[in-house]
Amino acid sequence: QVQLVESGGGLVQAGGSLRLSCAASGRIFSINTMGWYRQAPGKERELVATITRSSSPNYADSVKGRFTISRDNAKNTVYLQMNSLRAEDTAVYYCYVLHLVLGNSLTYWGQGTQVTVSS
């Protein structure tokens, strides 16, 4: 079992920055892709960014050039640096990991952290 603990959300003014962290713990064998999704009120959950084990990133068009995803494999932690925040970035942000165990890939989710951007 893998547990994910997120931190770093909060309230920020438009144009400001926040850094989210998500640390995985538990009985970890190998973590492959890590990433972040978000869900705004009344909307479906959407992909924000992902990063492979070799640190190759992928971003949603809406956050390209503003958000940066990174990871520390030694700490089993993924980060999301969010700059130039906009009101439309307001959402609950969820981290996830793909955990590889004996050839099987299992997905684990964090509990979510609220990001609120005031305009």
SVG drawing of the C-alpha trace seen along z (x, -y; Angstrom):
<svg xmlns="http://www.w3.org/2000/svg" viewBox="-21 -41 39 51">
<polyline fill="none" stroke="black" stroke-width="0.4" points="0.0,0.0 1.2,-3.5 0.1,-6.7 0.4,-10.1 0.5,-13.3 0.1,-16.6 1.0,-20.1 1.4,-23.6 -2.0,-24.7 -3.6,-27.9 -4.9,-31.3 -2.9,-33.6 -3.6,-36.7 -3.6,-36.5 -0.1,-36.7 1.3,-35.0 3.0,-31.7 2.5,-28.5 4.5,-25.3 2.7,-22.0 4.4,-18.9 3.3,-15.3 5.3,-12.7 4.7,-9.0 5.4,-6.6 4.6,-3.0 5.7,0.2 7.2,-1.2 8.7,0.9 9.0,-1.3 7.2,-4.5 6.9,-5.2 4.9,-8.3 3.9,-10.9 1.6,-13.8 -1.1,-16.3 -4.7,-16.6 -7.1,-19.3 -10.9,-19.7 -12.7,-23.0 -16.3,-23.2 -18.8,-21.9 -16.1,-20.7 -14.5,-17.3 -11.1,-16.4 -8.4,-17.5 -4.8,-16.7 -2.3,-19.4 1.1,-17.8 2.9,-14.5 6.5,-13.5 8.2,-10.2 10.7,-8.5 13.4,-9.9 11.9,-13.4 10.4,-13.9 7.5,-16.4 4.1,-16.8 1.8,-19.8 -1.8,-20.7 -1.8,-23.6 -3.5,-25.8 -0.5,-25.7 2.4,-25.6 5.0,-28.2 3.5,-28.9 3.8,-25.6 6.8,-23.4 6.6,-19.8 9.6,-18.1 10.4,-15.1 12.9,-13.7 13.1,-10.0 15.2,-9.5 12.4,-11.1 9.5,-9.7 8.2,-13.2 6.7,-15.2 6.5,-19.0 4.4,-21.5 5.7,-25.0 2.9,-27.3 3.7,-30.8 1.6,-33.6 -1.5,-32.1 -4.9,-33.0 -8.4,-32.9 -9.1,-30.0 -6.4,-27.9 -8.6,-27.8 -9.3,-24.1 -8.5,-21.1 -5.2,-19.7 -4.6,-16.0 -1.3,-14.2 -1.1,-10.6 1.6,-8.0 1.8,-4.8 3.3,-2.2 4.9,0.8 4.7,4.1 5.7,7.4 4.7,6.2 1.4,4.7 0.7,0.9 -1.4,-0.5 -2.6,-4.1 -2.7,-5.9 -4.2,-9.4 -3.5,-12.0 -6.3,-13.5 -6.3,-16.8 -5.2,-20.3 -7.1,-23.5 -5.6,-26.2 -7.6,-29.5 -6.5,-32.4 -8.2,-35.7 -8.6,-38.1"/>
</svg>
